[in-house]
Amino acid sequence: MDFQNKTILITGATGSFGQRCVRILLDEYQPKKIIIFSRDELKQFQMQEKFNNHERLRFFIGDVRDKERLYRAMDGVDLVIHAAALKQVPAIEYNPFEAIRTNVIGAYNVLTAAIDRGVEKVIALSTDKAANPINLYGASKLCSDKLFISGNNLASGKNTRLAVVRYGNVVGSRGSVIPLFLRQKKTGKLTITDERMTRFLITLDQGVRFVLNSFDHMVGGEIFVPKIPSVKITDLAKAIAPECEIEITGIRPGEKLHEVMVPEDDSRNTLELDNFFLIQPQYHWWNKDYYLNINGQKSKPCADGFRYSSEINTHWLSSDELKILVAEVVKDIETSYSYN
């Protein structure tokens, strides 16, 4: 999609995804304006410094729980990327309704404000934990996904279209396992909850570019799932600190052994393309023929019962690839995602 002269609003934009997305948009496109919508004034101040008070950036202090503030922020906005969410599983299990207020009610506020303000396209970020969820974080994000998909019904007769992007663990993001292992490396011991555990991995750049590319493909109501590699957590630990002892601590409440991004029950609505899967909407607002050929890519239906899960993935990172990945994360951490 051509983002030139577009006004783009990103919720939760002071996070890892938002900052990298802003950097790519400024470096490679010519947006008219990027609105940073978040509730933490300190992070906004720090981001302003990192981006040298860039003339195309606007900073709005606000919370997705506040519909009136969203209405004000979306005045004249063309595109929205909804990245704001409460994500820490233990904190959410302890404070469940706070997750509902942000991840579910906040999602509804974003999509209704976007529709009423005439935003052209909205993409909401989801998570692999929303597929067959076993914790409240996953369940709240599944609710958010359903809201954004069905939001296309609310937009009937208007131009706004809404879609969802779902992907796995972002390498090196705040709260992810690689920074944890790097900290634990200094102690000589890494903790792993279960030695059988596998995860999908995607880099921050890959995640951002996949979201931006999905604006090109969407007609409304889709869930886009990138094809990305899997890793065994024990292999990742060995790549980071082969000299360290590994302690098995036991699976935590709400944690999965493996992660799913396309569950079996969605297989009958899922198409496979070269670089991603597309879970089609089940309602009548879309033209099924569109999905036969998407921007030059021919699609094929997935078999009934297909499941895209980290332990049965056909693409696994080798030890050499893991070492390269870890080196990139270390470099990012050392520069603290600072862009001068």
N, C-alpha and C positions, 0 to 999 in steps of 0.2 A: 504493500500500500504506500502511496505517496503521502508522507506526513508533512510535506511542505505547506506552510501557511495554515496549519491546523492548530487549534487550541486544544491541548491535551491535559486532562486532570488525572492525577494518580493519587488514590487514597493510600495511606500508609507509606508515603513516598520517601520517608527518611530511613526506611529499613534497607537491608542489603539489596533486595530486588529493585526497589525504587531508585536508589542512587545509581546503580549500574544502568538501569533503563534510561534515566535522565542523561547519563554520560553518552550512551550510544545515540540517543535521539539528537543531542546537541552536536556530536561529532560527525554523524553520518547523514543527518536530515536537516531540514531548515524549518522546524515548527515555528509557528507564530508566537506561541506562548506555552509554557508548561506550568501547571498549577500544582504545587506541592501541598497536599491536604493531609494534615496529621495533627495530633493533639499535644505533642511534646515540643514546647518552645525552645528548649535547650538543644534538642537534636536539629531543629530547624535552623537555629543560629549556627551550629557547627557545620551544617550542610551549606549554608550561605557562604561561610568562610572557605570551605573546600572548593566551591564552584566560583569563588571570587566575585560574589554578588552578580552573577551572570544576568545580563539585561533581559533575557527571555524567560527567566524564572520568576514566579510569583509564589509567595508563601502565605497559605491560609491556615491559621490555627483553627482546628475544628475536630469534631468527633463524629464518626458515622452514626452514632446514636442520636445525633441532633439533626433532624430532618430540615429544619429551617436554615441551618448553616449550610447544609448541602445544596439547598435551593439557591442560596446566594452564590456559593462557589461555582455552581454549574451554569451560571448566566453566560451565554455565548460560547459554551464548550462544545467541541465537535466530537471528541473521543474520550472515553473514560477507561482507565485500567484500575480495577478494584483489587488492591493488594492488602488492605487493612484487615487484620484479624488477630484474635488472641490464639496463640499457637502452642504454648507450653503445656503438655499433657498433664503433669502433676498439679500445676496451678489451676488448670481448668477443672480437674476432678474435685479439687477442694473448693472452688468457687464456681459452681456450675452455671448459675443464672447469669453471671457476668459474661460467660461465653455466649449464652443465648442472646443477651442484649447486644453484643458486638457482632458476632458471627452470623446470627440469623436476623434479628430485628435491624441491625445495621445494614445487612445486605438488602433487605426490603427497602430501607430508606434510600439507599444508593440507586436502586433500579427505578423506584417511583420518581425520584427527583430527576433522573436522567430522561425518563419518558416525558414528564411534564415540561422539562426544559428543552425538549427537542434535540437531545444529543443523538448523533448519527449512529455510533456503535459503542457498545460496552463489552469489555471482556473481564470476567471475574476469575481470579486465581483460585484454584482448588488444590487438592492434595490427594496423594494415593490413599491416605487414611480415610477418605470419604467413600471408598469402595469397600463394601462389606464392613462397615465401621464396628469397632468393639470398644471405643472410648468416646467420651462426649465431644472431644475435639473433632473426630471423624464424623460423628453424627451431626454436629452443628454445621460442618462444612457440606455434608450431604444435603441438609436442609437448604443451605445457601445455593448449592448447585440447582436444586429443584426450583427454587424461587427464580433464579436467573433464566432457567429454561422456560418456565411457564410465564415469565415476565413478557415474553413475546406475545402472549394472548392479551395482556394488559395494553400492549402497544399497538393492538389491532387498529388499523386506520391511520397510524402515525408512522413516521420514518425510522424510529429507534429500533435497533436490533441488538439482541443480547446473546452472548455465548460464554462458554466456560473453557478454561485450559486446566488440565490436570497433569501434574508430573510428580516425580519422586523427590528424594532428598537432594537439596542443593548443596553442592560441595563447598565447604568453608563458610556457610552462612552462620549467623549467630545462633548458638544453641545446637549446632550440628556436631557429628561425632569426630570429625578430623581435628577441629580446634581442641576438643576435649582430650583426645589422644595426645596431641602435641603438648598440652599442659601436664598430663599424667606422665609423659615420657621423662620428665625431670625427676620423678619419684622412683623410677625403675619398675613401675608396675602399671599395667593397663587393665581396666575393668571392662568385661564383656558380660552381658546378661545371659547369653546362651551361645554356645559355640556353633550351633547349626544356623544361626541367623544370617539372612541375606537381605540386601537392600538394592533398590534402584538408585543410581547416581546421575546427576546432571550438573554441569557447571553453571555458574551464574550467567555467563555470556550466552550459553546455549538456551537457558530458560528464558532470558529476555528476548532473544531473537525469535524463539518459537512463538512467544506471545505476540510480538510485532507482526510476524508472518501470518499468524492466525487471523488478523484483521482482513487479510486478503481473501481467505478461504470462507469466512463465515457468511451465512445468510440468515442466521438466527436460530438458537435452540440447540446448537451442537455442543458436544464435549470433545475437545481435541486432546489427544494423548500422544506425546512424542515417543518414538522408539529410542530407548536409551539403554546403556549397559547395566548389568547387575554386578554385585561384588559380594563375596563372603566377608563378613565383618572380621573374622579371624585373619583373612588374607590382608585386609586393610591394616589391621594392627601390626602385622609382621612387616608390611611395607614401610610403616611409619617408624617403628621401633623394634627391629628384630632382636635386639639385645635385652628387651624388657620381659619380665614375667607377666603372664596373663592370668588374671583372677576371674573366675566365673561366678557371678553374683546372683544369678536367677532372674527370670523375666519379671519385669515390673508390671504393676497393674495397668491394664490398657495397652500393653505392648504386644505386637505381633511377631511371630517368628519370621514370616515372609510378608512381602507387601504386594498388593494387587492393584492394578490400575484399570483393567477391564475385567469385571467379574463375569462369571458364566451367564448369569441372567441377562446381561446386556449384549451377549454375543450375537443374538438374532438381529440386533439393530446396529451392529458395528461393521464398519468398512475398513479395509486395510489399504494404505497407500504406501509410497516408497519410504517415507520418513516418519509417518505417524499413523495412528488409528483415529477414526472419527466415529463417535457414538451419535447416531442420528436421533433427532427429536421424534417423538411418537405422535405428534399432533399434525393438524392439517394445513398449517400456514406455509409449509415449504413444498418445493417442487422436487420430487424424488429423482427426476432425471438429471438435476443439477449435479448430484453426487456421483454420477457415472464417470465424469471427467472433471476434475477440479484443477483449474489453472494448468492444464496440460498433463496432469497425473491421472492415470486410469485407476479406478478403485475396484476392489473385489470384496464381496461379502465374506465375513469370517464364518467359519463353520459353527453350527449350533453346538453349544457347550465349550466354545473357545474361551480361554482365560489367559490374560496377560499378567503374569505373576513373576516376581523376582527370582524364585527358585527354579523355574522352568524356562527362563529366558534363554534365547539362543546366542546372546551377545554378553560375554563376560570380560571384564578387564583383566589383562595379564599382569604379572608382577611388575614388569617394566613400565606398563601404562600407569599402574598405581603409583609408582615412584615419581613419574613425571607429574601426575596429578597432584600429589602431595607437595612437590616442589613449587607448583604454581600457587597452591593455597598458602604456603608459607610466605611466598613473595607478596601475595595480596594482604596477608595479615600484617606483614612488616610495614607495608605502605598505608595500612589502615583505610584502604579504599579512598585515599586522598588524591584529588585531582587538582593540580595547580596550573 
